[in-house]
Amino acid sequence: MTHFSDKFIYFFLLALALLSWWLAEYSGIIAPGKVTPTGTNPDYFSKGYSKWEMDETGRLKSKLVADEMKHYLGYWATHLQKPVIQFVNEKAPPWIIAGETGLLSNDGKQLQLNGKVTVNRAKGETVKQLIINTTNVLVSPETSFAETKEWAELISPPNITTGTGMKLTYKEPIHLELLSKVKGKYETK
C-alpha cells in the first residue's frame, strides 16, 4: 500500500507543477522571454564610484572617482556625476580634471566631461601651478590628451591667458595650446 501511495504523490506533484506552469505561461502572469531594462532604467549603478588604472610596473597611472555612476544596457558609455580624474606623474604633481557630469566610453578610452570643467596641476619643485577653467572637455586617458572647442581660461599665478579652443598633452613633454582669440594679462617682476 505504501508503494502505491508514494507513486500517487509523485504523480500528483508532477501534474500540479505542469498545471501551474501552463497556467502561468498562458494566463499572462509571467511574460515569456527575458525582461530587458528600458532606456530609462540603468542595468547597473553605483553611489561612490572609483576606477584605478596601473601602469606596466604596477604603479598608479590614473584614478577616476565620481559621486554616482549609471550604465544603461546597449549604450556606448557610462554616465557619471561629479567625475574627477587624476593622472599621476612621477616628477611633478598630478593633473586633476573635474567636471559636473561625464560620459566614460565602455572601453575606457574616452571621457567626455560636461558642464564646468577645471584642470589643475599644483605647484611642484620644477613646475608652476596651473589652473584651467573651461567647459565640455574630451579626455583621452590612453594618449594623455584633453581638448575642448569652448572658451578656456589658463591661470598660472599671477598670469592669466584666455582663448577659444584648447589642446593639452598632460604627459611629458607637456604641450598646451589655445586655438583662437587668445588674450593675456601678465605681471612682470
Order of alpha helices (4+ residues) and beta strands (2+ residues): alpha-beta-beta-beta-beta-beta-beta-beta-beta-beta-beta
